[in-house]
Amino acid sequence: MTMNLDRRALLAGAVAGTAALSTGAAAARVAGQKPLGQAGLHAGTDDRAYMLGLLERMATPVLSRMAQGRLQQDWSPELSPSWDGRNPKVAYLEAFGRLIDGITPWLALPDDNSAESRLRAQLREQALASYVHSVDPKSPDYLLWSAEGQPLVDSAYFTSALLRAPKTLWDPLDAATKTRIIAEIQGLRHVTPPYTNWLLFAAMNEAFLLSVGAQWDPIRIDLALRKFGEWYVGDGWYGDGEHFHFDMYNSYVIHPMLTQILDVLVRTGVKFNKLDPAERLTTQVKRMQRFGEVLERMIGPDGAFPPVGRSLTYRTAVHQPLAYLAWKKLLHAKLPEGQVRAATLATQRRIFTDPSNFDAKGFLTIGFARHQPSLGDVYSNAGSMYIAAESLLALGLPASDSYWQADAQPWTMRKAYGGADFPKDYYIEV
């Protein structure tokens, strides 16, 4: 009996000792683990240089060719393996419209004697020439404006760019090109948009027409604003039609376009019955700020973000609202500029590390963090991928701006998983 008790005591002591050793080892590992801290964070000058390199890499293959009327001759865009059979020429309007919308704020910066300014002057000249080719029926790069519904989608990015920097892209165009653009945009009214985010494409075009003094249709704007007022589901999120979709179309389309359309109405003094654009714009900005908070909290400690919903291949376009808010100096007070810059640049670096994101000619490929054509949807083509340029909007802030001068700060996930304190999160009622 005594021997059994001694044996049990010995075993208990051994187990306790092992547990203590295990606990001590774990504690030692934790104690010896270096906190994430500032490791891997970059100076604003480095972040801006990285983004500028990405802009040049995206823009040059498209604009250098289209400015000469050679884009469609030199490039056959990759199509999704599940391509639905629509005219593949839609890819060229997608590539140009989405690209130009993302880089326009940077094109609008004033010139100086820097190498960046020389690049900007070159790309700006190519962009203007591309606009001319895009609507000239005699040009080899005349874009597909009819026969399909898809041009309504990408015409909205095409006109959004003109709204974002009219003095840079609209005013310098010759009268014939302006007339042709207006005619093509008005001609797209033959497309009846479904009751989804497509309502905003139609409304964006009408907002553009209003802004340049052309004949415009207020019903298309009023309908879009009314439906999205109904589809707001709370805490910064809109539904995309009658049912809520957990995808990132709040980033790709809804928040940026709603904000721009309302801004045009406020600037032009247009009002609708029972809808005050100024009041609605104030509410919309608060909602986009909240959505920006959610986006920032979804960025992992290493820059990864969740591959949720359709159109995953749009890559960094998911951060368009954060880029837009930064560019317009509208980031919520809870999101310091250095924190947003560090977080979004971490994602850009993570996504574009693999060289197969671009093909041998320098064009974007279908994929998420590399060339992954199987991720393409039925409408996906290489031209669609240029919506990723929307994550570059903050380049519209000059290098001297506080966004680039601020020290990089760890973002929420990085703080949380690095053992640092981080702010709690709350629902907003707006």
Secondary structure, 3 states (H helix, E strand, C coil): CHHHHHHHHHHHHHHHHHHHHHHHHHHHHHHHCCCCCCCCCCCHHHHHHHHHHHHHHHHHHHHHHHCCCCHHHHCCCCECCCCCCCCCCHHHHHHHHHHHHHHHHHHCCCCCCCHHHHHHHHHHHHHHHHHHHHCCCCCCCCCCCCCCCHHHHHHHHHHHHHHHCHHHHHCCCCHHHHHHHHHHHHHHHHCCCCCCCHHHHHHHHHHHHHHCCCCCCHHHHHHHHHHHHHHEEECCEECCCCCCCCCCHHHHHHHHHHHHHHHHHHHHCCCECCECHHHHHHHHHHHHHHHHHHHHHCCCCCCCCCCCCCCHHHHHHHHHHHHHHHHCCCCCCCCCHHHHHHHHHHHHHHHCCCHHHECCCCCECCCCCCCCHHHCCCCCECCHHHHHHHHHHHHHCCCCCHHHHCCCCCCHHHHHHCCCCCCCCCCCCC
